[in-house]
């Protein structure tokens, strides 16, 4: 492949920028534009950060806590019908469990507490009907435990906020002999969101200083190391404020911000690291002028960053194919934060670099060679791989395949009550309901049926071996042609046997019957995820390959890069099976393993892991392509890529691993899954795939790696990474 230079002298070429001596590309021109209009760029960013940042502190309270449902499913239809026609007795209703140790709960102090609970619930306008404990249904046989049902008078997201507001006052009604614990799906999400927020804050306290320490070692200068953190923080503040505003139009899951915080911190540091290293090399190593250095940095590293960001956005956009509000808002939240981080990296960072210039090396360590861009150690590593590609390639392949092998036995299910701390109100109430009313009581099924079919439906429920008992049909309070039957299954809501019971009931019940309830909503969401996962994976792989093809103009290495990313992703999930399904290291990591991986992990984490993997792929192969465009030598492409980008990939990988693993140190199980799976994925991808396997593939394929047929060359846009 030829370089971008022509046979003419640069200064004689039209459109040559007189300040830098050659015609910069679009990103190079953008870099020069922001430096020439420094005041405007600064004002725009200050307005963005200040304007959106004003809303950022409200993000944890403004965003919604629910949305984990399969839109269009039977269970969602049941919840909507129950809320509309049965006084809010839906899956999002709040159940207040009152347990007395001083005799019957309906007498003495227990009776007083029940009355206070009822008054507290009725005082909230978002609560619909409040149903007192019913003998044989919500009053235990021994009379010690009662459940007060607070109907959902608002949508599920708002009911989580109701749970946030009421759980404290309700628990405060407890006395020495009477215990009050609200529970139910809304409380579960309220307690989980609170535990998750605490975990995120704790992890942030660990991750920022660890990240700064790694960056100081990577850059050798405190000022340069601080730039990625400042830029990432600017992007995160802007995205947090944006999510608050978007939430006014469309409900956004609180998880969108939690994931965005972690993911964008890691990516933003990657991008800034790549840019700062390239600028320092141009400015201090090649002794280019400030403007020339900015143009060169943007035309090379900036282009790689932009293509990497596009790959991340494309990978995450595939999650939008899952018809679940929580998944779509989480993917959208992360994508929004990536857009802001990209914008900051490609507009604000060049200006900061231009203004600080040599001052980015202030507070430098003594051993630092600030202009050194080509790493002798990674160049030597590249030479070693070039000489013995088969040995290193087979070694890395064996490790990856061995780690990926356990994925064949991977099981998934929706999170159980074990994701909550043992002292969480929802879990305490759950355990009391199970203890007093039966194993399956926390997962009571709701069957909405036409009045004419109510008796037949009741008969089917009574005869089903998976049902422990069913309450009499309740006609709709508004006189509509609906009846509600509540049935208690024989097994815990997280037991796989419940899915068989639901499938059997849906086949045997009358045609007008719909089966729902909180546990069934989880089952329907899992079914939807199982159906969507192959589609999402296929779309991510196809789009990832197409983006690499466009970026690299080389079909073979684009395909190999995509397959290598898939291999590291499979290895990460193989490790996840051993840790979270089989419980390896659960004691050390401080969690109670469920015997399965949460069902949302494969589809969502696959997109995130693949996005990160392709991020490193673009960095390495963009550098390789730049060297090949200059030299036409496959060896120089491979060795030069490692020499110039290996240290950046190593440092960026170390930062990402540190960030992700700190999120696995505290809090409930799902953040641990996220931190460990993503941390393992980055560890394998950055250090084994990008620094061993992919360079070996470049060595073995030689010139064929960069071959592009003429017909394809005519179709693809002309994208090059060399400059000058």
C-alpha positions as CSV (number, residue, x, y, z in Angstrom):
1,X,0.0,0.0,0.0
2,X,1.4,3.4,-0.9
3,X,1.9,6.3,1.5
4,X,0.0,9.5,1.4
5,X,2.9,11.5,0.0
6,X,3.1,12.5,-3.6
7,X,6.0,13.1,-5.9
8,X,5.7,16.9,-5.5
9,X,7.3,19.0,-2.8
10,X,4.7,19.6,-0.1
11,X,5.0,23.4,-0.3
12,X,4.1,23.3,-4.0
13,X,0.9,21.3,-3.4
14,X,-2.4,23.2,-3.3
15,X,-4.2,23.4,0.0
16,X,-1.0,22.9,1.9
17,X,-1.2,24.5,5.3
18,X,1.7,27.0,5.4
19,X,2.1,26.6,9.2
20,X,2.8,22.8,9.1
21,X,4.2,22.3,5.6
22,X,1.7,19.7,4.3
23,X,-2.0,19.2,3.8
24,X,-3.5,17.8,7.0
25,X,-6.5,15.4,7.0
26,X,-9.9,16.2,8.3
27,X,-9.0,15.5,11.9
28,X,-5.7,17.3,11.5
29,X,-7.7,20.3,10.3
30,X,-10.0,20.0,13.3
31,X,-7.0,20.0,15.7
32,X,-5.7,23.2,14.0
33,X,-9.1,24.7,14.1
34,X,-9.6,24.4,17.8
35,X,-6.1,25.8,18.5
36,X,-6.8,28.8,16.3
37,X,-10.1,29.4,18.0
38,X,-9.0,28.6,21.5
39,X,-11.3,31.1,23.2
40,X,-14.4,29.8,21.3
41,X,-13.5,26.2,22.0
42,X,-12.9,26.9,25.7
43,X,-16.2,28.9,26.1
44,X,-18.2,26.2,24.3
45,X,-16.8,23.5,26.6
46,X,-17.3,25.6,29.7
47,X,-20.9,26.2,28.7
48,X,-21.4,22.4,28.1
49,X,-19.8,21.3,31.3
50,X,-21.5,24.1,33.4
51,X,-24.9,23.8,31.7
52,X,-25.1,20.0,31.8
53,X,-23.1,19.7,35.0
54,X,-25.8,21.6,36.8
55,X,-28.1,18.6,36.4
56,X,-25.4,16.0,37.1
57,X,-25.8,15.9,40.9
58,X,-29.4,14.9,40.4
59,X,-28.5,11.8,38.3
60,X,-28.7,9.2,41.1
61,X,-32.2,10.4,42.2
62,X,-33.7,11.4,38.8
63,X,-33.0,8.1,36.9
64,X,-35.3,5.2,37.1
65,X,-34.7,2.0,38.9
66,X,-36.8,-0.6,37.1
67,X,-37.4,-1.4,33.4
68,X,-36.1,-5.0,33.6
69,X,-38.9,-6.4,31.5
70,X,-39.6,-7.9,28.1
71,X,-41.8,-5.3,26.3
72,X,-44.8,-7.0,24.7
73,X,-44.6,-10.1,26.9
74,X,-47.6,-11.7,28.6
75,X,-46.3,-10.9,32.0
76,X,-46.1,-7.2,31.3
77,X,-49.6,-7.3,30.0
78,X,-50.7,-9.0,33.3
79,X,-49.0,-6.2,35.3
80,X,-50.7,-3.5,33.4
81,X,-54.1,-5.2,33.7
82,X,-53.7,-5.7,37.4
83,X,-52.7,-2.1,38.0
84,X,-55.7,-0.9,35.9
85,X,-58.5,-3.2,37.1
86,X,-57.4,-4.6,40.4
87,X,-56.5,-1.6,42.6
88,X,-52.8,-1.8,41.7
89,X,-52.4,-5.4,42.9
90,X,-49.6,-5.8,40.3
91,X,-46.0,-7.2,40.5
92,X,-44.8,-3.6,41.3
93,X,-47.0,-3.4,44.4
94,X,-45.3,-3.1,47.7
95,X,-45.7,-5.8,50.3
96,X,-45.1,-4.8,53.9
97,X,-44.3,-7.8,56.1
98,X,-45.1,-7.3,59.8
99,X,-43.7,-10.0,62.1
100,X,-44.7,-10.2,65.8
101,X,-42.8,-12.1,68.5
102,X,-45.2,-11.0,71.2
103,X,-48.2,-13.0,70.3
104,X,-50.7,-12.6,67.3
105,X,-49.7,-9.8,65.0
106,X,-53.4,-8.7,64.8
107,X,-53.5,-8.0,68.5
108,X,-51.8,-5.6,71.0
109,X,-48.7,-3.8,69.7
110,X,-48.9,-5.7,66.5
111,X,-52.3,-4.3,65.7
112,X,-51.1,-0.8,66.4
113,X,-48.1,-1.2,64.1
114,X,-50.4,-2.6,61.3
115,X,-52.6,0.5,61.7
116,X,-49.6,2.8,61.5
117,X,-48.3,0.9,58.4
118,X,-51.7,1.3,56.8
119,X,-51.8,5.1,57.5
120,X,-48.3,5.6,56.2
121,X,-49.2,3.8,52.9
122,X,-52.5,5.6,52.5
123,X,-50.8,8.9,52.9
124,X,-48.8,8.5,49.7
125,X,-50.8,9.5,46.6
126,X,-48.8,7.1,44.5
127,X,-50.2,4.1,46.4
128,X,-53.5,2.7,45.1
129,X,-55.6,0.3,47.2
130,X,-54.2,-0.8,50.6
131,X,-55.3,-4.3,51.4
132,X,-55.3,-5.5,55.0
133,X,-53.9,-9.0,55.9
134,X,-56.4,-11.7,54.8
135,X,-56.6,-15.0,56.8
136,X,-55.6,-17.9,54.7
137,X,-53.8,-15.7,52.2
138,X,-51.6,-12.9,53.7
139,X,-52.0,-13.8,57.4
140,X,-49.9,-16.8,58.5
141,X,-51.5,-19.9,60.2
142,X,-49.9,-19.2,63.5
143,X,-51.0,-15.5,63.3
144,X,-47.5,-14.1,63.9
145,X,-46.9,-12.8,60.4
146,X,-49.0,-10.5,58.2
147,X,-48.6,-8.9,54.8
148,X,-50.1,-5.5,54.0
149,X,-50.4,-5.0,50.3
150,X,-49.9,-1.5,48.9
151,X,-51.2,-1.4,45.4
152,X,-49.2,0.3,42.6
153,X,-50.7,3.6,41.7
154,X,-47.9,4.6,39.4
155,X,-45.6,3.0,36.8
156,X,-42.9,0.6,37.9
157,X,-40.1,3.2,37.8
158,X,-42.1,5.5,40.1
159,X,-42.9,2.6,42.4
160,X,-39.2,2.1,43.0
161,X,-39.0,5.8,44.0
162,X,-42.0,5.1,46.3
163,X,-40.0,2.3,47.8
164,X,-37.1,4.6,48.3
165,X,-39.3,7.1,50.1
166,X,-41.3,4.7,52.3
167,X,-38.9,1.9,53.3
168,X,-37.2,4.1,56.0
169,X,-40.4,5.4,57.6
170,X,-42.0,1.9,57.5
171,X,-39.0,0.2,59.1
172,X,-39.0,2.9,61.8
173,X,-42.4,1.7,62.8
174,X,-40.8,-1.5,64.2
175,X,-40.9,-2.0,68.0
176,X,-39.0,-4.4,70.3
177,X,-41.6,-7.1,69.6
178,X,-42.8,-6.2,66.1
179,X,-40.6,-6.1,63.0
180,X,-41.6,-4.2,59.9
181,X,-39.9,-5.0,56.5
182,X,-41.3,-3.9,53.2
183,X,-40.5,-6.2,50.3
184,X,-41.5,-7.1,46.8
185,X,-40.1,-6.3,43.3
186,X,-40.1,-2.5,43.8
187,X,-38.3,-2.9,47.2
188,X,-35.8,-5.3,45.6
189,X,-34.8,-2.8,43.0
190,X,-34.7,0.0,45.6
191,X,-32.4,-1.9,47.9
192,X,-30.3,-3.2,45.0
193,X,-29.9,0.3,43.6
194,X,-28.8,1.6,47.0
195,X,-26.3,-1.2,47.5
196,X,-25.1,-0.8,44.0
197,X,-24.6,3.0,44.4
198,X,-22.6,2.4,47.6
199,X,-20.5,-0.1,45.8
200,X,-19.9,2.3,42.9
201,X,-18.8,5.1,45.2
202,X,-16.5,2.8,47.1
203,X,-15.0,1.5,43.9
204,X,-14.5,5.0,42.6
205,X,-12.5,5.9,45.7
206,X,-10.2,3.0,45.0
207,X,-10.0,3.3,41.2
208,X,-9.1,7.0,40.8
209,X,-5.9,6.9,42.9
210,X,-4.9,3.5,41.4
211,X,-5.5,4.8,37.9
212,X,-3.5,8.0,38.6
213,X,-0.6,5.9,39.9
214,X,-0.6,3.7,36.8
215,X,-0.8,6.8,34.6
216,X,2.1,8.4,36.4
217,X,4.2,5.4,35.8
218,X,3.1,5.3,32.1
219,X,3.7,8.9,31.4
220,X,6.4,9.6,34.0
221,X,5.0,13.0,34.7
222,X,2.1,14.0,37.0
223,X,0.7,16.7,34.8
224,X,0.6,14.5,31.7
225,X,-1.0,11.7,33.8
226,X,-3.7,14.0,35.1
227,X,-4.9,15.0,31.7
228,X,-6.7,11.8,30.9
229,X,-8.5,11.9,34.2
230,X,-9.6,15.6,33.7
231,X,-10.8,15.0,30.2
232,X,-12.7,11.9,31.2
233,X,-14.3,13.7,34.1
234,X,-15.5,16.5,31.8
235,X,-17.1,13.9,29.5
236,X,-18.7,12.1,32.4
237,X,-20.2,15.3,33.9
238,X,-21.7,16.3,30.6
239,X,-23.1,12.8,30.0
240,X,-24.6,12.6,33.5
241,X,-26.4,15.9,33.0
242,X,-27.6,14.8,29.6
243,X,-29.1,11.6,31.1
244,X,-31.1,13.6,33.6
245,X,-32.6,15.7,30.8
246,X,-33.3,12.7,28.6
247,X,-35.0,11.0,31.6
248,X,-37.6,13.8,31.4
249,X,-38.7,12.4,28.0
250,X,-37.8,8.6,28.3
251,X,-37.2,6.7,31.5
252,X,-33.5,6.0,31.9
253,X,-32.2,3.2,34.1
254,X,-29.9,4.2,36.9
255,X,-27.6,1.4,35.6
256,X,-27.0,3.6,32.5
257,X,-25.0,6.0,34.7
258,X,-23.3,3.3,36.7
259,X,-22.1,1.5,33.6
260,X,-21.3,4.7,31.8
261,X,-19.1,5.9,34.8
262,X,-17.0,2.8,34.7
263,X,-16.9,2.2,31.0
264,X,-16.2,5.7,30.0
265,X,-13.5,6.2,32.7
266,X,-11.6,3.3,31.2
267,X,-12.2,4.3,27.5
268,X,-11.5,7.9,28.1
269,X,-8.2,7.2,29.7
270,X,-7.3,4.9,26.8
271,X,-8.1,7.6,24.2
272,X,-6.3,10.4,26.1
273,X,-3.3,8.2,26.7
274,X,-3.0,7.4,23.0
275,X,-3.2,11.0,22.1
276,X,-0.9,12.4,24.7
277,X,1.8,9.9,24.0
278,X,1.6,10.7,20.3
279,X,1.8,14.4,20.8
280,X,4.8,14.1,23.1
281,X,6.6,12.0,20.5
282,X,6.0,14.6,17.8
283,X,6.8,17.5,20.0
284,X,9.7,16.3,22.1
285,X,11.0,13.4,20.0
286,X,10.7,14.7,16.4
287,X,11.0,18.3,17.5
288,X,8.0,19.4,15.4
289,X,6.3,22.7,16.0
290,X,3.3,22.8,18.3
291,X,0.8,23.1,15.4
292,X,2.5,20.4,13.3
293,X,2.5,18.1,16.4
294,X,-1.2,18.7,16.9
295,X,-2.0,18.0,13.2
296,X,0.2,14.8,13.2
297,X,-1.4,13.6,16.4
298,X,-4.9,14.1,15.2
299,X,-4.2,12.6,11.8
300,X,-2.8,9.4,13.3
301,X,-3.8,8.8,16.9
302,X,-6.9,11.0,16.6
303,X,-8.1,8.9,13.6
304,X,-7.5,5.7,15.5
305,X,-9.4,7.1,18.5
306,X,-12.3,8.1,16.3
307,X,-12.5,4.7,14.6
308,X,-12.2,3.0,18.0
309,X,-15.0,5.1,19.4
310,X,-17.1,4.3,16.3
311,X,-16.5,0.6,16.9
312,X,-17.5,0.9,20.5
313,X,-20.7,2.8,19.6
314,X,-21.6,0.3,16.9
315,X,-21.1,-2.7,19.3
316,X,-23.2,-1.1,22.0
317,X,-25.9,-0.1,19.5
318,X,-26.6,-3.7,18.8
319,X,-27.9,-4.1,22.4
320,X,-30.8,-1.8,21.3
321,X,-32.2,-4.9,19.5
322,X,-33.2,-6.3,22.9
323,X,-36.8,-5.1,23.5
324,X,-36.3,-4.2,27.1
325,X,-36.2,-0.6,28.5
326,X,-33.4,-1.3,30.9
327,X,-31.1,-2.7,28.3
328,X,-31.8,0.0,25.8
329,X,-31.3,2.8,28.3
330,X,-28.1,1.2,29.6
331,X,-26.7,0.9,26.1
332,X,-27.8,4.4,25.3
333,X,-26.3,5.9,28.4
334,X,-22.9,4.3,27.8
335,X,-23.0,5.4,24.1
336,X,-23.9,9.0,25.2
337,X,-21.0,9.1,27.6
338,X,-18.6,7.7,24.9
339,X,-19.8,10.4,22.5
340,X,-18.9,13.1,25.1
341,X,-15.6,11.5,25.9
342,X,-14.8,11.3,22.2
343,X,-15.8,14.9,21.7
344,X,-13.6,16.0,24.6
345,X,-10.6,13.9,23.3
346,X,-10.8,15.3,19.8
347,X,-11.5,18.9,20.6
348,X,-10.7,19.9,24.1
349,X,-7.6,17.7,24.5
350,X,-5.7,19.1,21.4
351,X,-6.3,22.6,22.8
352,X,-5.0,21.6,26.3
353,X,-2.0,19.9,24.8
354,X,-1.3,23.0,22.6
355,X,-1.6,25.4,25.5
356,X,0.4,23.3,28.0
357,X,3.0,22.1,25.5
358,X,6.2,21.3,27.3
359,X,4.5,21.9,30.7
360,X,2.8,18.5,30.4
361,X,6.1,17.1,31.5
362,X,6.2,19.0,34.7
363,X,6.6,17.0,37.9
364,X,8.4,14.4,35.9
365,X,10.2,11.3,37.2
366,X,14.0,11.4,36.8
367,X,14.2,8.4,34.6
368,X,11.7,9.6,32.0
369,X,12.7,10.3,28.4
370,X,9.8,12.6,27.5
371,X,10.3,12.4,23.8
372,X,10.7,8.7,23.5
373,X,7.8,7.3,21.4
374,X,9.4,4.1,20.1
375,X,9.9,1.7,23.0
376,X,13.1,-0.4,22.7
377,X,11.6,-3.1,25.0
378,X,8.5,-3.6,22.9
379,X,10.6,-3.4,19.7
380,X,12.7,-6.2,21.1
381,X,9.5,-8.1,22.0
382,X,8.3,-7.6,18.4
383,X,11.6,-9.0,17.1
384,X,11.3,-12.0,19.4
385,X,7.7,-12.7,18.1
386,X,8.9,-12.3,14.5
387,X,11.6,-15.0,15.0
388,X,9.4,-17.5,16.8
389,X,5.8,-16.8,15.8
390,X,4.5,-20.5,15.9
391,X,5.7,-21.1,19.5
392,X,4.2,-17.9,20.8
393,X,1.1,-18.1,18.7
394,X,0.3,-21.7,19.8
395,X,1.0,-20.9,23.4
396,X,-1.4,-18.0,23.5
397,X,-4.0,-19.9,21.5
398,X,-3.8,-22.9,23.9
399,X,-4.3,-20.6,26.9
400,X,-7.3,-18.8,25.4
401,X,-9.0,-22.0,24.2
402,X,-8.4,-23.7,27.6
403,X,-10.0,-20.7,29.4
404,X,-12.9,-20.6,26.8
405,X,-13.7,-24.3,27.2
406,X,-15.9,-24.0,30.3
407,X,-18.3,-21.7,28.4
408,X,-19.9,-24.9,27.0
409,X,-21.4,-25.6,30.4
410,X,-22.6,-22.0,31.1
411,X,-26.0,-21.6,32.6
412,X,-27.9,-18.4,32.9
413,X,-30.9,-17.2,34.9
414,X,-32.3,-13.9,36.2
415,X,-30.8,-12.7,39.5
416,X,-32.1,-14.3,42.7
417,X,-32.7,-12.6,46.0
418,X,-29.0,-13.5,46.8
419,X,-27.9,-10.4,44.9
420,X,-29.0,-8.3,47.9
421,X,-27.1,-8.0,51.2
422,X,-28.6,-10.2,53.9
423,X,-29.8,-7.2,56.0
424,X,-31.6,-5.5,53.1
425,X,-35.3,-5.0,53.9
426,X,-36.4,-6.7,50.7
427,X,-34.4,-9.8,51.5
428,X,-35.5,-9.9,55.2
429,X,-39.1,-9.6,54.1
430,X,-38.6,-12.2,51.4
431,X,-37.3,-14.7,53.9
432,X,-40.1,-14.0,56.3
433,X,-42.7,-14.5,53.6
434,X,-41.1,-17.8,52.6
435,X,-40.8,-19.0,56.2
436,X,-44.5,-18.1,57.0
437,X,-46.3,-18.9,53.7
438,X,-44.3,-21.4,51.8
439,X,-41.2,-21.8,49.6
440,X,-42.9,-20.3,46.5
441,X,-44.8,-17.5,48.3
442,X,-42.4,-14.7,47.3
443,X,-43.0,-15.6,43.7
444,X,-46.8,-15.7,43.7
445,X,-48.2,-16.0,40.2
446,X,-50.9,-13.8,38.9
447,X,-53.4,-15.1,36.4
448,X,-55.7,-12.6,34.7
449,X,-58.6,-14.4,33.0
450,X,-62.0,-13.6,31.5
451,X,-64.8,-14.0,34.0
452,X,-66.4,-16.7,32.0
453,X,-63.2,-18.8,32.2
454,X,-62.4,-18.1,35.9
455,X,-63.7,-21.4,37.2
456,X,-62.0,-23.5,34.6
457,X,-58.7,-21.6,35.2
458,X,-59.1,-22.2,39.0
459,X,-59.5,-25.9,38.3
460,X,-56.4,-26.0,36.1
461,X,-54.4,-24.3,38.8
462,X,-55.6,-26.6,41.6
463,X,-54.7,-29.7,39.6
464,X,-51.2,-28.5,38.5
465,X,-48.4,-30.2,40.5
466,X,-46.3,-27.1,40.5
467,X,-48.9,-25.0,42.4
468,X,-49.1,-25.3,46.1
469,X,-52.4,-23.4,46.4
470,X,-54.5,-20.8,44.7
471,X,-56.8,-18.1,46.1
472,X,-60.4,-17.7,44.8
473,X,-60.9,-15.6,41.7
474,X,-61.3,-11.9,42.4
475,X,-63.5,-10.0,39.9
476,X,-62.3,-6.6,38.6
477,X,-63.3,-3.8,40.9
478,X,-64.2,-1.6,38.0
479,X,-66.7,-4.1,36.6
480,X,-64.7,-5.0,33.5
481,X,-64.7,-8.6,32.2
482,X,-61.6,-9.7,34.1
483,X,-60.8,-11.8,37.1
484,X,-57.6,-12.2,39.0
485,X,-56.4,-15.5,40.5
486,X,-53.2,-15.5,42.6
487,X,-51.4,-18.9,42.9
488,X,-48.4,-19.9,45.0
489,X,-45.9,-22.2,43.3
490,X,-44.2,-25.1,45.1
491,X,-40.7,-23.8,44.4
492,X,-38.6,-20.8,45.1
493,X,-38.9,-18.1,42.4
494,X,-35.3,-18.7,41.3
495,X,-35.8,-22.5,40.9
496,X,-35.6,-23.5,37.2
497,X,-38.7,-25.7,37.8
498,X,-40.8,-22.6,38.0
499,X,-40.3,-22.0,34.2
500,X,-41.7,-25.5,33.5
501,X,-44.8,-24.7,35.7
502,X,-45.4,-21.4,33.8
503,X,-45.0,-23.1,30.4
504,X,-47.4,-25.8,31.4
505,X,-50.0,-23.4,32.8
506,X,-49.8,-21.2,29.6
507,X,-50.6,-24.3,27.6
508,X,-53.4,-25.7,29.8
509,X,-55.2,-22.5,31.0
510,X,-58.1,-21.1,28.9
511,X,-57.3,-18.9,26.0
512,X,-58.3,-15.8,27.8
513,X,-55.9,-16.4,30.6
514,X,-52.6,-14.5,30.9
515,X,-49.9,-15.6,33.4
516,X,-47.7,-13.0,35.1
517,X,-46.2,-11.9,38.4
518,X,-42.7,-10.6,39.3
519,X,-41.1,-14.0,38.9
520,X,-42.7,-14.6,35.6
521,X,-41.6,-11.2,34.3
522,X,-38.0,-12.4,35.0
523,X,-38.7,-15.6,33.1
524,X,-40.1,-13.7,30.1
525,X,-37.1,-11.4,30.1
526,X,-34.7,-14.3,30.2
527,X,-36.6,-15.9,27.3
528,X,-36.3,-12.6,25.4
529,X,-32.6,-12.4,26.2
530,X,-32.0,-16.0,25.1
531,X,-33.7,-15.2,21.8
532,X,-32.0,-11.9,21.3
533,X,-28.4,-13.0,22.2
534,X,-27.5,-14.7,18.9
535,X,-28.9,-11.8,16.9
536,X,-26.9,-9.2,19.0
537,X,-23.7,-11.3,18.8
538,X,-24.1,-11.7,15.0
539,X,-24.8,-8.0,14.5
540,X,-21.8,-7.0,16.7
541,X,-19.5,-9.3,14.8
542,X,-20.7,-8.2,11.4
543,X,-20.5,-4.5,12.1
544,X,-17.2,-4.8,13.9
545,X,-15.7,-6.6,10.9
546,X,-17.1,-3.9,8.5
547,X,-15.7,-1.1,10.6
548,X,-12.2,-2.7,10.7
549,X,-12.4,-3.4,7.0
550,X,-13.2,0.3,6.3
551,X,-10.5,1.5,8.7
552,X,-7.7,-0.9,7.6
553,X,-8.6,-1.4,3.9
554,X,-7.5,-5.0,4.4
555,X,-10.1,-7.8,4.5
556,X,-7.8,-10.6,5.9
557,X,-6.4,-8.8,8.9
558,X,-9.9,-7.2,9.6
559,X,-11.3,-10.7,9.7
560,X,-8.5,-12.1,11.9
561,X,-8.8,-9.1,14.2
562,X,-12.5,-9.7,14.6
563,X,-12.0,-13.5,15.3
564,X,-9.2,-12.7,17.8
565,X,-11.6,-10.4,19.7
566,X,-14.2,-13.1,19.7
567,X,-11.7,-15.6,21.2
568,X,-10.8,-13.3,24.1
569,X,-14.5,-12.7,24.8
570,X,-15.2,-16.4,24.9
571,X,-12.3,-16.9,27.3
572,X,-13.7,-14.2,29.6
573,X,-17.0,-16.0,29.8
574,X,-15.3,-19.3,30.4
575,X,-13.7,-17.8,33.5
576,X,-17.1,-16.3,34.4
577,X,-18.6,-19.7,34.4
578,X,-16.0,-21.0,36.8
579,X,-16.3,-18.1,39.2
580,X,-20.0,-17.2,39.3
581,X,-21.6,-20.5,38.4
582,X,-19.2,-23.0,40.1
583,X,-18.2,-20.6,42.8
584,X,-14.4,-20.6,42.4
585,X,-13.0,-17.8,44.6
586,X,-16.5,-16.8,45.9
587,X,-15.2,-16.7,49.5
588,X,-12.2,-14.5,48.6
589,X,-14.3,-12.2,46.5
590,X,-17.1,-12.0,49.1
591,X,-20.2,-13.1,47.3
592,X,-22.8,-15.9,47.5
593,X,-22.8,-17.7,44.1
594,X,-26.1,-18.5,42.6
595,X,-25.2,-21.6,40.5
596,X,-25.6,-19.6,37.3
597,X,-24.6,-16.4,35.5
598,X,-27.1,-13.6,35.5
599,X,-29.1,-13.9,32.2
600,X,-28.4,-10.3,31.1
601,X,-24.6,-10.8,31.3
602,X,-24.0,-12.7,28.0
603,X,-25.7,-10.2,25.7
604,X,-24.7,-7.0,27.4
605,X,-21.2,-7.9,28.5
606,X,-20.5,-9.4,25.1
607,X,-21.2,-6.1,23.5
608,X,-19.0,-4.3,26.1
609,X,-16.1,-6.8,26.0
610,X,-16.1,-6.9,22.2
611,X,-16.1,-3.1,22.1
612,X,-13.1,-3.0,24.3
613,X,-11.3,-5.7,22.4
614,X,-11.9,-3.9,19.1
615,X,-10.6,-0.7,20.8
616,X,-7.2,-2.3,21.3
617,X,-7.4,-3.9,17.9
618,X,-7.8,-0.6,16.2
619,X,-4.9,0.9,18.2
620,X,-2.5,-1.8,17.3
621,X,-3.5,-2.4,13.7
622,X,-3.8,1.4,12.9
623,X,-0.2,1.7,14.0
624,X,0.8,-1.3,11.9
625,X,-1.0,0.1,8.9
626,X,0.7,3.4,9.4
627,X,4.1,1.7,9.3
628,X,3.2,-0.4,6.3
629,X,2.0,2.7,4.4
630,X,5.4,4.3,5.0
631,X,7.7,1.2,4.4
632,X,5.7,-1.4,2.6
633,X,7.6,-3.9,4.8
634,X,5.4,-6.4,6.8
635,X,8.2,-6.8,9.4
636,X,8.4,-3.1,10.0
637,X,4.6,-3.0,10.2
638,X,4.5,-5.6,12.9
639,X,7.6,-4.7,14.9
640,X,7.0,-0.9,14.5
641,X,3.4,-1.3,15.7
642,X,4.5,-3.0,18.9
643,X,7.3,-0.5,19.4
644,X,5.1,2.5,19.0
645,X,1.8,1.3,20.5
646,X,2.7,-1.6,22.7
647,X,3.6,0.6,25.7
648,X,0.3,2.5,25.3
649,X,-1.7,-0.7,25.0
650,X,0.1,-2.1,28.0
651,X,-0.6,1.0,30.1
652,X,-4.1,1.4,28.9
653,X,-4.8,-2.3,29.6
654,X,-3.4,-1.9,33.1
655,X,-5.6,1.1,33.8
656,X,-8.7,-0.8,32.5
657,X,-8.0,-3.9,34.6
658,X,-7.5,-1.8,37.7
659,X,-10.7,0.2,37.1
660,X,-12.8,-3.0,36.4
661,X,-11.3,-5.0,39.2
662,X,-11.9,-2.3,41.8
663,X,-15.6,-2.5,40.9
664,X,-15.5,-6.1,41.9
665,X,-14.3,-5.4,45.4
666,X,-17.6,-4.4,47.0
667,X,-21.3,-4.3,46.7
668,X,-23.9,-6.8,45.3
669,X,-23.2,-9.6,42.9
670,X,-24.0,-8.0,39.5
671,X,-21.3,-5.3,39.8
672,X,-18.9,-8.0,40.8
673,X,-19.8,-9.9,37.6
674,X,-19.3,-6.8,35.6
675,X,-16.0,-5.9,37.1
676,X,-14.5,-9.4,37.1
677,X,-15.7,-10.4,33.6
678,X,-14.7,-7.2,32.0
679,X,-11.4,-7.1,34.0
680,X,-10.5,-10.7,32.9
681,X,-11.5,-9.8,29.3
682,X,-9.2,-6.8,29.2
683,X,-6.4,-8.7,30.9
684,X,-6.5,-11.5,28.3
685,X,-7.2,-9.2,25.3
686,X,-4.6,-6.5,26.0
687,X,-1.7,-8.7,27.2
688,X,-2.3,-11.9,25.4
689,X,-4.2,-11.2,22.2
690,X,-3.0,-7.7,21.2
691,X,0.6,-8.1,22.4
692,X,1.1,-11.7,21.3
693,X,-1.5,-13.4,19.1
694,X,-2.4,-10.5,16.8
695,X,1.3,-9.6,16.1
696,X,1.9,-13.3,15.4
697,X,-1.0,-13.3,12.9
698,X,0.6,-10.2,11.2
699,X,3.9,-12.2,11.0
700,X,2.3,-15.3,9.6
701,X,0.2,-13.6,7.0
702,X,2.9,-11.1,5.8
703,X,1.9,-9.0,2.9
704,X,-1.4,-10.9,2.5
705,X,-2.6,-9.2,5.7
706,X,-2.7,-5.9,3.9
707,X,-3.8,-7.1,0.5
708,X,-7.0,-5.5,-0.8
709,X,-8.6,-6.5,-4.2
710,X,-9.0,-3.8,-6.7
711,X,-12.8,-4.0,-6.8
712,X,-12.9,-3.6,-3.0
713,X,-10.4,-0.7,-3.1
714,X,-12.8,1.1,-5.4
715,X,-15.7,0.6,-3.0
716,X,-14.0,1.5,0.3
717,X,-13.3,5.1,1.3
718,X,-9.6,6.0,1.2
719,X,-8.5,6.0,4.9
720,X,-4.8,6.3,5.7
721,X,-3.0,6.6,9.0
722,X,0.3,8.0,7.7
723,X,0.8,11.8,7.4
724,X,2.9,14.3,5.6
